[in-house]
Amino acid sequence: VAALPAGLSLVATRTCPNCKFAAAEMDAAGIAYEELLAEENVELAQRYRIMQAPTLLEVAADGSVDVVPGAASVFQRINAMKSQVTA
């Protein structure tokens, strides 16, 4: 599996309502991200030990990855980013 590009990736599943809400919140705030379906990226999910959706992957320019698992943590991070965008 190739390295993830720098930026945000939202790991979601097709049936997850929180995933759809997280994507909608990021779209509304103008936060750029790539949506990755866990079903189609099993190796990626295993590599980052993703056990719940949504999970946000924040990839730094140096390739390091910050894994933000679970709806509550993802929404906290989105809200923090929204306040930075509007500040």
Solvent accessible surface area in square Angstrom, and as a share of the most:
residue,aa,sasa,rsa
1,V,105,0.60
2,A,86,0.67
3,A,89,0.69
4,L,25,0.13
5,P,85,0.53
6,A,69,0.53
7,G,36,0.35
8,L,29,0.14
9,S,2,0.01
10,L,0,0.00
11,V,0,0.00
12,A,0,0.00
13,T,38,0.22
14,R,129,0.47
15,T,122,0.71
16,C,17,0.10
17,P,102,0.64
18,N,66,0.34
19,C,1,0.01
20,K,119,0.50
21,F,109,0.45
22,A,0,0.00
23,A,13,0.10
24,A,55,0.43
25,E,42,0.19
26,M,0,0.00
27,D,93,0.48
28,A,92,0.71
29,A,21,0.16
30,G,65,0.62
31,I,18,0.09
32,A,90,0.69
33,Y,55,0.21
34,E,83,0.37
35,E,86,0.39
36,L,20,0.10
37,L,40,0.20
38,A,22,0.17
39,E,81,0.36
40,E,113,0.51
41,N,42,0.22
42,V,83,0.48
43,E,105,0.47
44,L,6,0.03
45,A,15,0.11
46,Q,125,0.56
47,R,97,0.35
48,Y,41,0.16
49,R,195,0.71
50,I,20,0.10
51,M,174,0.78
52,Q,95,0.42
53,A,33,0.25
54,P,0,0.00
55,T,0,0.00
56,L,0,0.00
57,L,0,0.00
58,E,42,0.19
59,V,11,0.06
60,A,47,0.37
61,A,106,0.82
62,D,118,0.61
63,G,47,0.45
64,S,63,0.40
65,V,42,0.24
66,D,66,0.34
67,V,51,0.29
68,V,8,0.04
69,P,60,0.38
70,G,7,0.07
71,A,23,0.18
72,A,79,0.61
73,S,43,0.28
74,V,0,0.00
75,F,42,0.17
76,Q,132,0.59
77,R,76,0.28
78,I,1,0.01
79,N,82,0.42
80,A,47,0.36
81,M,29,0.13
82,K,59,0.25
83,S,63,0.41
84,Q,134,0.60
85,V,90,0.52
86,T,115,0.67
87,A,119,0.92
